[in-house]
Amino acid sequence: MTGFKNFVLRGNLVEIAVGLILAVSFAAVVKAFTDVLLQLIAKVIGKNPTFDSWAPGGVTLGVFLTAVIAFLILSAVVYFLVVLPYTKAKERFFPKEEEGKPADIALLEEIRDLLATRGGTV
């Protein structure tokens, strides 16, 4: 039972569960946004912009095309409302370290140089 308790309370599992819950809620928000966007398009062009009934050559490709368009809208929303702000915030609050030697290598070189000036052998 201890092993199961350790497995359940491990940090990664809890983080994944929280991420999944947030992703499901965000999916509902994006779905609602997509529906509103499609309704606005329907008002502009005068008809519902779904392709569900489109079947060239008797093959019903309309459902697939509608799903692709919804996916592209979802991708754009995720990119512009999640990925882009996250990237900008990460760059602002956690800037990249300057390029150069790692601190431990620089310290070792400094020790080597001090030993060399004292007359020690390197």
Secondary structure, 3 states (H helix, E strand, C coil): CHHHHHHHCCHHHHHHHHHHHHHHHHHHHHHHHHHHHHHHHHHHHCCCCCCCCCCHHHCCCHHHHHHHHHHHHHHHHHHHHHHHHHHHHHHHHCCCCCCCCCHHHHHHHHHHHHHHHCCCCC
